[in-house]
Amino acid sequence: MKSSIYDNQSEQDIIIIRRVAARIHRSGMVTPAIFFLELTKPLALIGSHAMIFFGPIINAFINTEGYYKAAELFEEPANVELLIREIEKLEDDLTHA
């Protein structure tokens, strides 16, 4: 049986990853986003903690529904890699359509 890259993720985690990937793709910042994510993948835990630290400030300006879940999700470098793959998949689908 072939293993899926999403075997260890819940349905909610997959939805969050795909939603973030779609937002990045719509922004037109695919290349800088992938570059930044690849560069900072080893620092995912620190970035996640920074998101939690700044959460109350961000909450004052935007709706943070899912914000803390995303912070928890992206503390794992493997999940950052899944995000990169989703962004690349969206870009490939666009260029090969």
Biopython code that builds the backbone (N, CA, C, O; Angstrom):
import numpy as np
from Bio.PDB.StructureBuilder import StructureBuilder

atoms = [
    (1, "MET", "N", (0.838, -1.177, 0.000)),
    (1, "MET", "CA", (0.000, 0.000, 0.000)),
    (1, "MET", "C", (0.887, 1.246, 0.000)),
    (1, "MET", "O", (1.843, 1.340, 0.769)),
    (2, "LYS", "N", (0.559, 2.188, -0.863)),
    (2, "LYS", "CA", (1.350, 3.407, -0.986)),
    (2, "LYS", "C", (1.042, 4.361, 0.162)),
    (2, "LYS", "O", (-0.118, 4.594, 0.500)),
    (3, "SER", "N", (2.091, 4.904, 0.747)),
    (3, "SER", "CA", (1.947, 5.830, 1.870)),
    (3, "SER", "C", (1.700, 7.242, 1.349)),
    (3, "SER", "O", (2.318, 7.677, 0.377)),
    (4, "SER", "N", (0.801, 7.938, 2.000)),
    (4, "SER", "CA", (0.507, 9.324, 1.656)),
    (4, "SER", "C", (1.363, 10.246, 2.519)),
    (4, "SER", "O", (1.720, 9.905, 3.647)),
    (5, "ILE", "N", (1.685, 11.409, 1.979)),
    (5, "ILE", "CA", (2.465, 12.369, 2.767)),
    (5, "ILE", "C", (1.639, 12.953, 3.900)),
    (5, "ILE", "O", (2.179, 13.592, 4.803)),
    (6, "TYR", "N", (0.326, 12.735, 3.854)),
    (6, "TYR", "CA", (-0.570, 13.274, 4.877)),
    (6, "TYR", "C", (-0.985, 12.224, 5.908)),
    (6, "TYR", "O", (-1.942, 12.447, 6.650)),
    (7, "ASP", "N", (-0.300, 11.101, 5.972)),
    (7, "ASP", "CA", (-0.695, 10.023, 6.886)),
    (7, "ASP", "C", (-0.734, 10.448, 8.347)),
    (7, "ASP", "O", (-1.577, 9.963, 9.102)),
    (8, "ASN", "N", (0.149, 11.332, 8.761)),
    (8, "ASN", "CA", (0.239, 11.717, 10.171)),
    (8, "ASN", "C", (-0.550, 12.978, 10.518)),
    (8, "ASN", "O", (-0.503, 13.446, 11.655)),
    (9, "GLN", "N", (-1.274, 13.529, 9.544)),
    (9, "GLN", "CA", (-2.016, 14.763, 9.769)),
    (9, "GLN", "C", (-3.510, 14.484, 9.898)),
    (9, "GLN", "O", (-4.054, 13.584, 9.258)),
    (10, "SER", "N", (-4.154, 15.281, 10.745)),
    (10, "SER", "CA", (-5.609, 15.194, 10.854)),
    (10, "SER", "C", (-6.223, 15.931, 9.666)),
    (10, "SER", "O", (-5.537, 16.668, 8.957)),
    (11, "GLU", "N", (-7.504, 15.726, 9.462)),
    (11, "GLU", "CA", (-8.214, 16.409, 8.375)),
    (11, "GLU", "C", (-8.138, 17.927, 8.556)),
    (11, "GLU", "O", (-7.979, 18.663, 7.582)),
    (12, "GLN", "N", (-8.251, 18.389, 9.797)),
    (12, "GLN", "CA", (-8.167, 19.826, 10.077)),
    (12, "GLN", "C", (-6.778, 20.374, 9.729)),
    (12, "GLN", "O", (-6.662, 21.477, 9.196)),
    (13, "ASP", "N", (-5.730, 19.607, 10.030)),
    (13, "ASP", "CA", (-4.368, 20.033, 9.697)),
    (13, "ASP", "C", (-4.191, 20.172, 8.190)),
    (13, "ASP", "O", (-3.590, 21.137, 7.718)),
    (14, "ILE", "N", (-4.708, 19.220, 7.444)),
    (14, "ILE", "CA", (-4.611, 19.253, 5.986)),
    (14, "ILE", "C", (-5.344, 20.471, 5.436)),
    (14, "ILE", "O", (-4.851, 21.138, 4.526)),
    (15, "ILE", "N", (-6.512, 20.757, 5.983)),
    (15, "ILE", "CA", (-7.286, 21.925, 5.538)),
    (15, "ILE", "C", (-6.501, 23.209, 5.787)),
    (15, "ILE", "O", (-6.457, 24.085, 4.922)),
    (16, "ILE", "N", (-5.883, 23.330, 6.958)),
    (16, "ILE", "CA", (-5.102, 24.535, 7.276)),
    (16, "ILE", "C", (-3.924, 24.678, 6.323)),
    (16, "ILE", "O", (-3.674, 25.767, 5.808)),
    (17, "ILE", "N", (-3.201, 23.593, 6.085)),
    (17, "ILE", "CA", (-2.049, 23.636, 5.179)),
    (17, "ILE", "C", (-2.489, 24.060, 3.785)),
    (17, "ILE", "O", (-1.848, 24.906, 3.162)),
    (18, "ARG", "N", (-3.574, 23.480, 3.293)),
    (18, "ARG", "CA", (-4.055, 23.830, 1.948)),
    (18, "ARG", "C", (-4.565, 25.266, 1.883)),
    (18, "ARG", "O", (-4.384, 25.942, 0.870)),
    (19, "ARG", "N", (-5.193, 25.734, 2.945)),
    (19, "ARG", "CA", (-5.697, 27.114, 2.971)),
    (19, "ARG", "C", (-4.534, 28.116, 2.945)),
    (19, "ARG", "O", (-4.585, 29.114, 2.226)),
    (20, "VAL", "N", (-3.502, 27.847, 3.725)),
    (20, "VAL", "CA", (-2.330, 28.731, 3.739)),
    (20, "VAL", "C", (-1.636, 28.703, 2.376)),
    (20, "VAL", "O", (-1.229, 29.744, 1.860)),
    (21, "ALA", "N", (-1.504, 27.508, 1.796)),
    (21, "ALA", "CA", (-0.875, 27.386, 0.476)),
    (21, "ALA", "C", (-1.659, 28.156, -0.581)),
    (21, "ALA", "O", (-1.069, 28.833, -1.423)),
    (22, "ALA", "N", (-2.979, 28.056, -0.539)),
    (22, "ALA", "CA", (-3.813, 28.771, -1.514)),
    (22, "ALA", "C", (-3.678, 30.280, -1.348)),
    (22, "ALA", "O", (-3.632, 31.011, -2.338)),
    (23, "ARG", "N", (-3.615, 30.743, -0.122)),
    (23, "ARG", "CA", (-3.473, 32.188, 0.123)),
    (23, "ARG", "C", (-2.125, 32.691, -0.405)),
    (23, "ARG", "O", (-2.055, 33.758, -1.015)),
    (24, "ILE", "N", (-1.069, 31.929, -0.172)),
    (24, "ILE", "CA", (0.251, 32.309, -0.685)),
    (24, "ILE", "C", (0.232, 32.310, -2.208)),
    (24, "ILE", "O", (0.771, 33.220, -2.837)),
    (25, "HIS", "N", (-0.385, 31.299, -2.798)),
    (25, "HIS", "CA", (-0.446, 31.204, -4.255)),
    (25, "HIS", "C", (-1.224, 32.371, -4.856)),
    (25, "HIS", "O", (-0.804, 32.943, -5.862)),
    (26, "ARG", "N", (-2.348, 32.726, -4.251)),
    (26, "ARG", "CA", (-3.156, 33.850, -4.750)),
    (26, "ARG", "C", (-2.409, 35.179, -4.647)),
    (26, "ARG", "O", (-2.637, 36.087, -5.446)),
    (27, "SER", "N", (-1.526, 35.287, -3.674)),
    (27, "SER", "CA", (-0.795, 36.548, -3.486)),
    (27, "SER", "C", (0.240, 36.784, -4.577)),
    (27, "SER", "O", (0.710, 37.908, -4.758)),
    (28, "GLY", "N", (0.599, 35.723, -5.306)),
    (28, "GLY", "CA", (1.612, 35.854, -6.347)),
    (28, "GLY", "C", (3.034, 35.842, -5.815)),
    (28, "GLY", "O", (3.980, 36.146, -6.542)),
    (29, "MET", "N", (3.181, 35.494, -4.565)),
    (29, "MET", "CA", (4.500, 35.498, -3.924)),
    (29, "MET", "C", (5.034, 34.077, -3.736)),
    (29, "MET", "O", (5.643, 33.772, -2.710)),
    (30, "VAL", "N", (4.807, 33.215, -4.718)),
    (30, "VAL", "CA", (5.174, 31.808, -4.589)),
    (30, "VAL", "C", (6.678, 31.635, -4.407)),
    (30, "VAL", "O", (7.113, 30.977, -3.462)),
    (31, "THR", "N", (7.469, 32.211, -5.292)),
    (31, "THR", "CA", (8.921, 32.023, -5.223)),
    (31, "THR", "C", (9.520, 32.575, -3.930)),
    (31, "THR", "O", (10.280, 31.865, -3.273)),
    (32, "PRO", "N", (9.208, 33.814, -3.537)),
    (32, "PRO", "CA", (9.762, 34.297, -2.265)),
    (32, "PRO", "C", (9.284, 33.479, -1.063)),
    (32, "PRO", "O", (10.039, 33.267, -0.114)),
    (33, "ALA", "N", (8.035, 33.024, -1.105)),
    (33, "ALA", "CA", (7.504, 32.241, 0.015)),
    (33, "ALA", "C", (8.236, 30.912, 0.142)),
    (33, "ALA", "O", (8.621, 30.513, 1.242)),
    (34, "ILE", "N", (8.427, 30.227, -0.981)),
    (34, "ILE", "CA", (9.132, 28.939, -0.939)),
    (34, "ILE", "C", (10.573, 29.150, -0.483)),
    (34, "ILE", "O", (11.090, 28.383, 0.329)),
    (35, "PHE", "N", (11.211, 30.177, -1.000)),
    (35, "PHE", "CA", (12.584, 30.486, -0.589)),
    (35, "PHE", "C", (12.655, 30.725, 0.918)),
    (35, "PHE", "O", (13.517, 30.172, 1.599)),
    (36, "PHE", "N", (11.749, 31.547, 1.431)),
    (36, "PHE", "CA", (11.722, 31.860, 2.858)),
    (36, "PHE", "C", (11.434, 30.609, 3.690)),
    (36, "PHE", "O", (12.086, 30.380, 4.709)),
    (37, "LEU", "N", (10.467, 29.803, 3.264)),
    (37, "LEU", "CA", (10.114, 28.598, 4.022)),
    (37, "LEU", "C", (11.264, 27.600, 4.041)),
    (37, "LEU", "O", (11.552, 27.006, 5.080)),
    (38, "GLU", "N", (11.927, 27.411, 2.895)),
    (38, "GLU", "CA", (13.076, 26.501, 2.848)),
    (38, "GLU", "C", (14.205, 27.006, 3.753)),
    (38, "GLU", "O", (14.860, 26.229, 4.449)),
    (39, "LEU", "N", (14.410, 28.302, 3.725)),
    (39, "LEU", "CA", (15.486, 28.907, 4.508)),
    (39, "LEU", "C", (15.239, 28.779, 6.008)),
    (39, "LEU", "O", (16.173, 28.562, 6.780)),
    (40, "THR", "N", (13.997, 28.913, 6.411)),
    (40, "THR", "CA", (13.682, 28.934, 7.841)),
    (40, "THR", "C", (13.127, 27.618, 8.374)),
    (40, "THR", "O", (12.763, 27.540, 9.547)),
    (41, "LYS", "N", (13.056, 26.595, 7.550)),
    (41, "LYS", "CA", (12.511, 25.309, 8.001)),
    (41, "LYS", "C", (13.192, 24.788, 9.268)),
    (41, "LYS", "O", (12.496, 24.300, 10.159)),
    (42, "PRO", "N", (14.523, 24.870, 9.388)),
    (42, "PRO", "CA", (15.153, 24.397, 10.629)),
    (42, "PRO", "C", (14.761, 25.216, 11.866)),
    (42, "PRO", "O", (14.925, 24.749, 12.993)),
    (43, "LEU", "N", (14.251, 26.419, 11.662)),
    (43, "LEU", "CA", (13.868, 27.291, 12.771)),
    (43, "LEU", "C", (12.365, 27.279, 13.017)),
    (43, "LEU", "O", (11.833, 28.197, 13.643)),
    (44, "ALA", "N", (11.678, 26.253, 12.535)),
    (44, "ALA", "CA", (10.215, 26.204, 12.622)),
    (44, "ALA", "C", (9.719, 26.311, 14.063)),
    (44, "ALA", "O", (8.729, 26.993, 14.325)),
    (45, "LEU", "N", (10.385, 25.657, 14.983)),
    (45, "LEU", "CA", (9.949, 25.695, 16.383)),
    (45, "LEU", "C", (10.041, 27.116, 16.945)),
    (45, "LEU", "O", (9.132, 27.571, 17.639)),
    (46, "ILE", "N", (11.123, 27.804, 16.651)),
    (46, "ILE", "CA", (11.286, 29.182, 17.132)),
    (46, "ILE", "C", (10.230, 30.088, 16.503)),
    (46, "ILE", "O", (9.654, 30.938, 17.182)),
    (47, "GLY", "N", (9.977, 29.908, 15.211)),
    (47, "GLY", "CA", (8.957, 30.703, 14.535)),
    (47, "GLY", "C", (7.580, 30.472, 15.113)),
    (47, "GLY", "O", (6.789, 31.404, 15.255)),
    (48, "SER", "N", (7.298, 29.223, 15.444)),
    (48, "SER", "CA", (6.015, 28.888, 16.056)),
    (48, "SER", "C", (5.866, 29.571, 17.411)),
    (48, "SER", "O", (4.798, 30.090, 17.738)),
    (49, "HIS", "N", (6.927, 29.567, 18.188)),
    (49, "HIS", "CA", (6.881, 30.229, 19.497)),
    (49, "HIS", "C", (6.733, 31.739, 19.347)),
    (49, "HIS", "O", (6.069, 32.382, 20.159)),
    (50, "ALA", "N", (7.346, 32.305, 18.314)),
    (50, "ALA", "CA", (7.184, 33.741, 18.055)),
    (50, "ALA", "C", (5.736, 34.057, 17.694)),
    (50, "ALA", "O", (5.202, 35.084, 18.111)),
    (51, "MET", "N", (5.097, 33.172, 16.915)),
    (51, "MET", "CA", (3.683, 33.374, 16.575)),
    (51, "MET", "C", (2.828, 33.386, 17.839)),
    (51, "MET", "O", (1.926, 34.213, 17.978)),
    (52, "ILE", "N", (3.113, 32.476, 18.748)),
    (52, "ILE", "CA", (2.345, 32.421, 19.996)),
    (52, "ILE", "C", (2.604, 33.674, 20.837)),
    (52, "ILE", "O", (1.675, 34.234, 21.419)),
    (53, "PHE", "N", (3.853, 34.108, 20.900)),
    (53, "PHE", "CA", (4.202, 35.305, 21.672)),
    (53, "PHE", "C", (3.472, 36.540, 21.144)),
    (53, "PHE", "O", (2.949, 37.334, 21.926)),
    (54, "PHE", "N", (3.436, 36.703, 19.817)),
    (54, "PHE", "CA", (2.802, 37.879, 19.219)),
    (54, "PHE", "C", (1.301, 37.713, 19.016)),
    (54, "PHE", "O", (0.641, 38.641, 18.547)),
    (55, "GLY", "N", (0.750, 36.557, 19.358)),
    (55, "GLY", "CA", (-0.674, 36.291, 19.185)),
    (55, "GLY", "C", (-1.600, 37.343, 19.765)),
    (55, "GLY", "O", (-2.503, 37.794, 19.060)),
    (56, "PRO", "N", (-1.424, 37.758, 21.016)),
    (56, "PRO", "CA", (-2.320, 38.776, 21.580)),
    (56, "PRO", "C", (-2.276, 40.110, 20.832)),
    (56, "PRO", "O", (-3.299, 40.783, 20.707)),
    (57, "ILE", "N", (-1.119, 40.487, 20.343)),
    (57, "ILE", "CA", (-1.007, 41.730, 19.581)),
    (57, "ILE", "C", (-1.714, 41.583, 18.239)),
    (57, "ILE", "O", (-2.461, 42.469, 17.823)),
    (58, "ILE", "N", (-1.478, 40.472, 17.572)),
    (58, "ILE", "CA", (-2.105, 40.222, 16.275)),
    (58, "ILE", "C", (-3.613, 40.120, 16.426)),
    (58, "ILE", "O", (-4.359, 40.564, 15.554)),
    (59, "ASN", "N", (-4.059, 39.541, 17.523)),
    (59, "ASN", "CA", (-5.490, 39.392, 17.783)),
    (59, "ASN", "C", (-6.199, 40.746, 17.833)),
    (59, "ASN", "O", (-7.391, 40.829, 17.540)),
    (60, "ALA", "N", (-5.490, 41.788, 18.196)),
    (60, "ALA", "CA", (-6.091, 43.124, 18.251)),
    (60, "ALA", "C", (-6.393, 43.678, 16.859)),
    (60, "ALA", "O", (-7.235, 44.565, 16.716)),
    (61, "PHE", "N", (-5.715, 43.166, 15.839)),
    (61, "PHE", "CA", (-5.855, 43.717, 14.488)),
    (61, "PHE", "C", (-6.591, 42.810, 13.508)),
    (61, "PHE", "O", (-7.256, 43.300, 12.595)),
    (62, "ILE", "N", (-6.483, 41.502, 13.685)),
    (62, "ILE", "CA", (-7.116, 40.579, 12.744)),
    (62, "ILE", "C", (-7.846, 39.481, 13.497)),
    (62, "ILE", "O", (-7.630, 39.267, 14.690)),
    (63, "ASN", "N", (-8.709, 38.795, 12.776)),
    (63, "ASN", "CA", (-9.394, 37.634, 13.327)),
    (63, "ASN", "C", (-8.389, 36.486, 13.388)),
    (63, "ASN", "O", (-7.829, 36.101, 12.362)),
    (64, "THR", "N", (-8.160, 35.948, 14.557)),
    (64, "THR", "CA", (-7.131, 34.919, 14.719)),
    (64, "THR", "C", (-7.694, 33.505, 14.736)),
    (64, "THR", "O", (-7.077, 32.595, 15.291)),
    (65, "GLU", "N", (-8.854, 33.318, 14.133)),
    (65, "GLU", "CA", (-9.414, 31.971, 14.059)),
    (65, "GLU", "C", (-8.421, 31.079, 13.318)),
    (65, "GLU", "O", (-8.083, 31.348, 12.165)),
    (66, "GLY", "N", (-7.970, 30.050, 13.955)),
    (66, "GLY", "CA", (-7.009, 29.135, 13.364)),
    (66, "GLY", "C", (-5.556, 29.565, 13.527)),
    (66, "GLY", "O", (-4.648, 28.807, 13.187)),
    (67, "TYR", "N", (-5.326, 30.761, 14.038)),
    (67, "TYR", "CA", (-3.961, 31.279, 14.167)),
    (67, "TYR", "C", (-3.117, 30.399, 15.091)),
    (67, "TYR", "O", (-2.003, 30.009, 14.740)),
    (68, "TYR", "N", (-3.649, 30.094, 16.262)),
    (68, "TYR", "CA", (-2.883, 29.296, 17.222)),
    (68, "TYR", "C", (-2.750, 27.846, 16.762)),
    (68, "TYR", "O", (-1.751, 27.189, 17.057)),
    (69, "LYS", "N", (-3.748, 27.350, 16.043)),
    (69, "LYS", "CA", (-3.644, 25.999, 15.480)),
    (69, "LYS", "C", (-2.533, 25.967, 14.435)),
    (69, "LYS", "O", (-1.765, 25.007, 14.371)),
    (70, "ALA", "N", (-2.447, 27.011, 13.618)),
    (70, "ALA", "CA", (-1.381, 27.094, 12.615)),
    (70, "ALA", "C", (-0.015, 27.186, 13.297)),
    (70, "ALA", "O", (0.949, 26.570, 12.841)),
    (71, "ALA", "N", (0.067, 27.947, 14.379)),
    (71, "ALA", "CA", (1.331, 28.052, 15.115)),
    (71, "ALA", "C", (1.764, 26.684, 15.631)),
    (71, "ALA", "O", (2.939, 26.326, 15.559)),
    (72, "GLU", "N", (0.815, 25.935, 16.145)),
    (72, "GLU", "CA", (1.109, 24.584, 16.634)),
    (72, "GLU", "C", (1.494, 23.658, 15.482)),
    (72, "GLU", "O", (2.424, 22.860, 15.604)),
    (73, "LEU", "N", (0.788, 23.766, 14.384)),
    (73, "LEU", "CA", (1.015, 22.896, 13.233)),
    (73, "LEU", "C", (2.390, 23.127, 12.611)),
    (73, "LEU", "O", (3.089, 22.171, 12.275)),
    (74, "PHE", "N", (2.778, 24.391, 12.457)),
    (74, "PHE", "CA", (4.020, 24.700, 11.756)),
    (74, "PHE", "C", (5.251, 24.705, 12.652)),
    (74, "PHE", "O", (6.313, 25.164, 12.233)),
    (75, "GLU", "N", (5.128, 24.200, 13.887)),
    (75, "GLU", "CA", (6.323, 24.054, 14.708)),
    (75, "GLU", "C", (7.136, 22.844, 14.265)),
    (75, "GLU", "O", (8.297, 22.704, 14.650)),
    (76, "GLU", "N", (6.543, 21.976, 13.467)),
    (76, "GLU", "CA", (7.243, 20.797, 12.944)),
    (76, "GLU", "C", (7.775, 21.086, 11.544)),
    (76, "GLU", "O", (6.999, 21.471, 10.669)),
    (77, "PRO", "N", (9.074, 20.913, 11.304)),
    (77, "PRO", "CA", (9.624, 21.135, 9.961)),
    (77, "PRO", "C", (8.955, 20.271, 8.884)),
    (77, "PRO", "O", (8.875, 20.682, 7.727)),
    (78, "ALA", "N", (8.479, 19.089, 9.253)),
    (78, "ALA", "CA", (7.797, 18.227, 8.278)),
    (78, "ALA", "C", (6.521, 18.885, 7.765)),
    (78, "ALA", "O", (6.174, 18.730, 6.594)),
    (79, "ASN", "N", (5.827, 19.610, 8.619)),
    (79, "ASN", "CA", (4.609, 20.298, 8.190)),
    (79, "ASN", "C", (4.930, 21.505, 7.318)),
    (79, "ASN", "O", (4.159, 21.848, 6.422)),
    (80, "VAL", "N", (6.058, 22.146, 7.572)),
    (80, "VAL", "CA", (6.502, 23.237, 6.703)),
    (80, "VAL", "C", (6.802, 22.669, 5.316)),
    (80, "VAL", "O", (6.488, 23.294, 4.303)),
    (81, "GLU", "N", (7.405, 21.493, 5.277)),
    (81, "GLU", "CA", (7.679, 20.828, 3.999)),
    (81, "GLU", "C", (6.381, 20.501, 3.264)),
    (81, "GLU", "O", (6.307, 20.645, 2.043)),
    (82, "LEU", "N", (5.365, 20.064, 3.993)),
    (82, "LEU", "CA", (4.065, 19.807, 3.362)),
    (82, "LEU", "C", (3.481, 21.087, 2.777)),
    (82, "LEU", "O", (2.890, 21.059, 1.698)),
    (83, "LEU", "N", (3.636, 22.193, 3.468)),
    (83, "LEU", "CA", (3.160, 23.479, 2.955)),
    (83, "LEU", "C", (3.892, 23.826, 1.657)),
    (83, "LEU", "O", (3.268, 24.259, 0.688)),
    (84, "ILE", "N", (5.185, 23.640, 1.639)),
    (84, "ILE", "CA", (5.967, 23.916, 0.430)),
    (84, "ILE", "C", (5.478, 23.046, -0.723)),
    (84, "ILE", "O", (5.318, 23.534, -1.842)),
    (85, "ARG", "N", (5.241, 21.772, -0.463)),
    (85, "ARG", "CA", (4.745, 20.866, -1.510)),
    (85, "ARG", "C", (3.383, 21.295, -2.036)),
    (85, "ARG", "O", (3.126, 21.217, -3.237)),
    (86, "GLU", "N", (2.515, 21.744, -1.146)),
    (86, "GLU", "CA", (1.184, 22.204, -1.576)),
    (86, "GLU", "C", (1.291, 23.454, -2.446)),
    (86, "GLU", "O", (0.595, 23.569, -3.454)),
    (87, "ILE", "N", (2.152, 24.384, -2.065)),
    (87, "ILE", "CA", (2.352, 25.596, -2.869)),
    (87, "ILE", "C", (2.881, 25.219, -4.249)),
    (87, "ILE", "O", (2.401, 25.727, -5.263)),
    (88, "GLU", "N", (3.871, 24.330, -4.287)),
    (88, "GLU", "CA", (4.440, 23.897, -5.565)),
    (88, "GLU", "C", (3.407, 23.167, -6.410)),
    (88, "GLU", "O", (3.385, 23.320, -7.632)),
    (89, "LYS", "N", (2.552, 22.375, -5.770)),
    (89, "LYS", "CA", (1.498, 21.664, -6.500)),
    (89, "LYS", "C", (0.525, 22.653, -7.136)),
    (89, "LYS", "O", (0.141, 22.484, -8.293)),
    (90, "LEU", "N", (0.128, 23.674, -6.398)),
    (90, "LEU", "CA", (-0.770, 24.690, -6.951)),
    (90, "LEU", "C", (-0.117, 25.406, -8.134)),
    (90, "LEU", "O", (-0.777, 25.677, -9.137)),
    (91, "GLU", "N", (1.149, 25.705, -8.021)),
    (91, "GLU", "CA", (1.866, 26.382, -9.103)),
    (91, "GLU", "C", (1.996, 25.469, -10.319)),
    (91, "GLU", "O", (1.828, 25.922, -11.452)),
    (92, "ASP", "N", (2.294, 24.185, -10.095)),
    (92, "ASP", "CA", (2.381, 23.231, -11.206)),
    (92, "ASP", "C", (1.037, 23.062, -11.898)),
    (92, "ASP", "O", (0.973, 22.993, -13.125)),
    (93, "ASP", "N", (-0.033, 22.995, -11.119)),
    (93, "ASP", "CA", (-1.368, 22.862, -11.704)),
    (93, "ASP", "C", (-1.695, 24.057, -12.589)),
    (93, "ASP", "O", (-2.329, 23.904, -13.632)),
    (94, "LEU", "N", (-1.267, 25.238, -12.179)),
    (94, "LEU", "CA", (-1.532, 26.451, -12.953)),
    (94, "LEU", "C", (-0.721, 26.467, -14.246)),
    (94, "LEU", "O", (-1.245, 26.827, -15.300)),
    (95, "THR", "N", (0.542, 26.083, -14.175)),
    (95, "THR", "CA", (1.403, 26.143, -15.359)),
    (95, "THR", "C", (1.143, 25.011, -16.337)),
    (95, "THR", "O", (1.440, 25.145, -17.524)),
    (96, "HIS", "N", (0.597, 23.902, -15.865)),
    (96, "HIS", "CA", (0.328, 22.764, -16.746)),
    (96, "HIS", "C", (-1.133, 22.651, -17.150)),
    (96, "HIS", "O", (-1.526, 21.672, -17.785)),
    (97, "ALA", "N", (-1.927, 23.626, -16.796)),
    (97, "ALA", "CA", (-3.360, 23.567, -17.138)),
    (97, "ALA", "C", (-3.623, 24.091, -18.532)),
    (97, "ALA", "O", (-4.770, 24.113, -18.977)),
]
sb = StructureBuilder()
sb.init_structure("model")
sb.init_model(0)
sb.init_chain("A")
sb.init_seg("    ")
for serial, (resi, resn, name, xyz) in enumerate(atoms, 1):
    if name == "N":
        sb.init_residue(resn, " ", resi, " ")
    sb.init_atom(name, np.array(xyz, "f"), 0.0, 1.0, " ", f" {name:<3s}", serial, name[0])
structure = sb.get_structure()
